[in-house]
Amino acid sequence: MARSSGPIGVAIVGTRFGNLHAEAVSELPERARLVAICSRREEQARYSAQQFGAELATTSFEQVLRHPGVEAVHLCVPHDLHAPMAIAAADAGKHILTEKPIAMTVEDADRMIEAADRVGVVLMVSHNQRFLQHHQRAKDLVASGTIGEVFLCRGVFQGYSPIKGWRHKVAQVGGGVLIDSGIHRIDLLRWIVGEVASVQGESGRFIHQEMEGEDTAVILLRFVTGAIGQVICSWGVKTPIRDESLVLCGTKGTIWAENSTLSLRMAVEEAPGQMGPIQDESLLAVSYPDSVKLAIAHFLECIEEHKQPVVTAVDAREAVRIAQAAYRAIQTGERVSLKGER
């Protein structure tokens, strides 16, 4: 899609997590300018627009799409709004960065991808955890064969999160913790280990009784390679330090990656049956907020250079496809195969 030179005009839709997006855009004046902030509450839109220097504060998404200065929209809204808003934005010729998950269903994700492809706009999903350096390092180590073939892996997200507002409603979330916070772990394991062949699962609501969906879920993944994986996610674990971690076990060694310390540890076999020392790496240059900002900078780069994001919309769709399969497995108590189903 052709565009004029100069900073890309951006609109942020949503003013909770959207404020981090607005901050990131405001820090890149040579590449982007904050044209509009859109929120369902006018006072929030005005406050954020004043704080981050947006030209327009509005409660109307239609006004955002009509604005000639808006070239890209960031959707930081409830999950059920991702598909209709993204499709409307594509139809208006706007590039789209949406928060995860891409949508609540594979069918909605497909509609979003088709709409963006039809008019040639960038559609990217902010799976920002791929931009954390310890995750990138883990992927590089696995790809290089440093720990051999991965046969066992685990992704964990567990801590206590106060769940409010729209996250109480399955119709707006698409489920509960699994499709919300757990989607990051699903995406990371697929990115590092490979495609998923089948899923099993269990879930429950133990702490946040006001929720309609699950506050805790455990799913078992069988990868196409034969590796076994586990995703554990919970918004109800009462601990002072939230556990967001990956464990990757290979035939030659093991990798542990932790968000809380932005670190990676690794131990590799030096001889058959003889393990070498644990190697520690602190990768503090990229914090969690930095990972969001790096994802946004990459989105702008994709618009400028007419290239595909490193996190493709199809990648984001696959994470939702796995999550949906997990929900079916939880409901039926049976293993759900993903082979031959796209």
Buried (B, 14 or more C-beta within 10 A) or exposed (E): EEBEEEBBBBBBBBBEBBBBBBBBBBEBEEBBBBBBBBBEEEEBBBBBBEBBBBBBBBBEBEBBBEBEEBBBBBBBBBBBBBBBBBBBBBBBBBBBBBBBBBBBBBEBBBBBBEBBEEEEBBBBBBBBBBBBBBBBBBBEBBEEEBBBBBBBBBBBBBBBBEBEEBBBBBEBBBBBBBBBBBBBBBBBBBBBBBEBBBBBBBBBBEBBEEBBBBBBBBBBBBBEEEBBBBBBBBBBBEEEEBBBBBBBBBEBBBBBBBBEBBBBBBBBBEEEEEEEEEEEBEBEEBEBEBBBBBBBBBBBBBBBEEEEBBBBBBBBBBBBBBBBBBBEBBEEEEBBBBEEEE
